[in-house]
């Protein structure tokens, strides 16, 4: 559907995430990967979607001028828990600590997307509520040791073992938790 509409355009996904790349493939559009180096710092007074929207726009602005044929898609995801952003863990201990906090509780996953052309910019956010079952320290340690979730916000990938055994309920988009609300991206691309 979109393939025909954008046959003269270049869709650029600005993400090294294999999960985001896989999700965009699912829309049946041709795209290329191009990532600009960005220092992902934000003000400590930003909360939940303010963080992800700020970072998605920051990643988009790193491209500078956009050619007439390009459509740039950038995104940012955080896990929001206890009024705080849980980002990517830096160590095994930090990952175990994050997952121990999430065990038996509900958190929110925010993904903001910025779609930019030479004359438009659209920023939107999707929120999914994720309920975790009670996880033992052995289960959390097993997951961290085997899956090494150091490139994932909140220290987990819902599509991995922990998602199978530890997620008791989700409210909202599963794909949003993976890092890209593809249903909303599809709707926004149709409007271009």
C-alpha positions as CSV (number, residue, x, y, z in Angstrom):
1,X,0.0,0.0,0.0
2,X,2.5,2.6,1.1
3,X,5.2,1.2,-1.3
4,X,3.4,2.6,-4.3
5,X,2.7,6.0,-2.6
6,X,6.4,6.5,-1.7
7,X,8.0,5.0,-4.8
8,X,9.8,8.3,-5.5
9,X,10.7,8.9,-1.9
10,X,13.5,7.6,0.4
11,X,12.2,6.6,3.9
12,X,15.1,6.9,6.3
13,X,14.9,5.1,9.6
14,X,17.3,6.7,12.0
15,X,17.9,3.8,14.3
16,X,20.4,1.1,14.8
17,X,17.9,-1.0,16.8
18,X,17.3,-4.4,15.1
19,X,13.8,-4.4,16.6
20,X,12.8,-1.1,15.1
21,X,14.3,-2.2,11.7
22,X,12.2,-5.4,11.9
23,X,9.1,-3.5,12.8
24,X,9.4,-1.0,9.9
25,X,10.0,-3.9,7.5
26,X,6.5,-5.2,8.6
27,X,4.9,-2.1,6.9
28,X,6.1,-3.3,3.5
29,X,8.0,-0.1,2.6
30,X,11.5,0.3,1.2
31,X,13.7,2.1,3.7
32,X,17.3,2.7,4.5
33,X,19.1,3.0,7.8
34,X,21.0,6.2,8.5
35,X,21.9,7.3,12.0
36,X,23.4,10.6,13.1
37,X,25.5,10.8,16.3
38,X,23.5,12.6,19.0
39,X,24.3,13.3,22.6
40,X,21.0,12.1,24.2
41,X,21.0,14.5,27.2
42,X,17.8,16.1,28.4
43,X,16.8,18.4,31.2
44,X,16.0,16.7,34.5
45,X,12.7,18.6,34.7
46,X,11.2,16.8,31.7
47,X,8.7,14.0,32.5
48,X,7.6,10.9,30.6
49,X,6.6,11.8,27.1
50,X,8.4,15.2,27.3
51,X,11.6,13.2,27.4
52,X,10.9,10.9,24.5
53,X,9.4,13.7,22.3
54,X,12.5,15.9,23.0
55,X,14.9,13.1,22.1
56,X,13.0,12.0,19.0
57,X,13.1,15.6,17.7
58,X,16.8,16.0,18.7
59,X,17.6,12.9,16.6
60,X,15.6,14.3,13.7
61,X,17.2,17.7,13.9
62,X,20.7,16.1,13.6
63,X,19.9,15.5,9.9
64,X,19.7,19.3,9.3
65,X,18.1,20.1,6.0
66,X,15.8,17.4,4.5
67,X,15.8,16.9,0.8
68,X,12.5,17.0,-1.1
69,X,12.4,13.2,-1.5
70,X,13.4,12.1,2.0
71,X,11.1,11.1,4.9
72,X,13.0,10.8,8.1
73,X,11.7,8.7,11.0
74,X,13.3,9.0,14.4
75,X,12.1,7.5,17.7
76,X,12.9,7.3,21.4
77,X,11.6,4.9,24.0
78,X,11.7,4.9,27.8
79,X,10.2,2.8,30.6
80,X,8.4,5.1,33.1
81,X,8.1,3.8,36.7
82,X,7.6,5.6,40.0
83,X,7.7,9.0,38.3
84,X,11.2,8.2,36.9
85,X,12.7,7.2,33.5
86,X,14.3,3.8,33.4
87,X,16.7,3.9,30.6
88,X,19.3,1.4,29.3
89,X,21.2,-0.3,32.1
90,X,25.0,0.2,32.1
91,X,25.8,-3.0,34.1
92,X,24.5,-6.4,35.0
93,X,23.8,-5.2,38.5
94,X,21.8,-2.2,37.3
95,X,19.7,-4.4,35.0
96,X,18.9,-6.8,37.9
97,X,18.1,-3.9,40.2
98,X,15.7,-2.4,37.5
99,X,13.9,-5.7,36.9
100,X,13.6,-6.3,40.6
101,X,11.8,-2.9,41.0
102,X,9.5,-3.7,38.1
103,X,8.6,-7.2,39.4
104,X,5.0,-7.6,40.5
105,X,4.2,-4.0,39.4
106,X,2.8,-1.9,36.5
107,X,4.9,0.5,34.5
108,X,4.4,2.5,31.3
109,X,6.4,2.4,28.1
110,X,6.6,5.7,26.2
111,X,7.7,5.8,22.5
112,X,7.8,9.1,20.7
113,X,8.2,9.2,16.9
114,X,9.2,12.2,14.8
115,X,8.4,12.0,11.0
116,X,10.0,14.8,9.1
117,X,9.9,15.8,5.4
118,X,11.3,19.0,3.8
119,X,8.1,20.9,4.8
120,X,6.4,19.0,7.6
121,X,7.3,17.6,11.0
122,X,4.9,15.4,13.0
123,X,5.7,14.2,16.6
124,X,3.5,11.8,18.4
125,X,3.7,9.5,21.4
126,X,2.2,6.1,22.2
127,X,1.9,4.8,25.7
128,X,1.6,1.1,26.7
129,X,0.9,-0.1,30.3
130,X,2.8,-3.3,31.1
131,X,2.0,-5.4,34.2
132,X,4.8,-7.7,35.4
133,X,4.2,-10.9,37.4
134,X,6.3,-11.4,40.5
135,X,9.7,-12.5,39.4
136,X,12.2,-14.3,41.5
137,X,15.8,-13.1,41.7
138,X,16.9,-16.4,40.0
139,X,14.5,-15.7,37.1
140,X,15.8,-12.1,36.8
141,X,19.4,-13.2,37.0
142,X,18.9,-15.9,34.4
143,X,17.3,-13.5,32.0
144,X,20.0,-10.8,32.4
145,X,22.8,-13.4,32.1
146,X,21.4,-15.1,29.0
147,X,19.8,-12.2,27.1
148,X,22.1,-9.3,28.2
149,X,19.4,-6.5,27.9
150,X,21.9,-3.7,28.0
151,X,20.5,-2.0,24.8
152,X,16.9,-2.0,26.1
153,X,15.1,0.7,28.1
154,X,14.0,-0.8,31.4
155,X,16.4,-3.8,31.0
156,X,14.0,-6.0,29.1
157,X,12.7,-6.9,25.7
158,X,9.0,-8.0,25.7
159,X,9.7,-10.3,22.7
160,X,12.3,-12.3,24.7
161,X,12.0,-14.9,27.4
162,X,11.1,-12.4,30.1
163,X,8.1,-11.2,28.1
164,X,6.9,-14.8,27.7
165,X,7.1,-15.6,31.4
166,X,7.0,-12.3,33.2
167,X,4.4,-10.0,31.5
168,X,1.0,-10.8,32.9
169,X,-0.9,-8.1,31.0
170,X,-0.4,-5.2,28.6
171,X,-2.8,-2.3,27.9
172,X,-1.9,-0.8,24.5
173,X,0.4,-1.7,21.6
174,X,2.8,-4.6,22.0
175,X,4.9,-3.2,19.2
176,X,5.2,0.1,21.1
177,X,6.9,-1.8,23.9
178,X,9.3,-3.3,21.3
179,X,10.2,0.3,20.4
180,X,8.0,1.5,17.6
181,X,4.2,2.0,17.4
182,X,4.0,0.9,13.8
183,X,0.2,1.2,13.6
184,X,0.5,4.9,14.4
185,X,3.4,5.3,12.0
186,X,1.4,3.7,9.2
187,X,-1.5,6.1,9.8
188,X,0.8,9.2,9.8
189,X,2.6,8.1,6.6
190,X,-0.8,7.7,4.9
191,X,-1.5,11.4,5.7
192,X,1.7,12.6,3.9
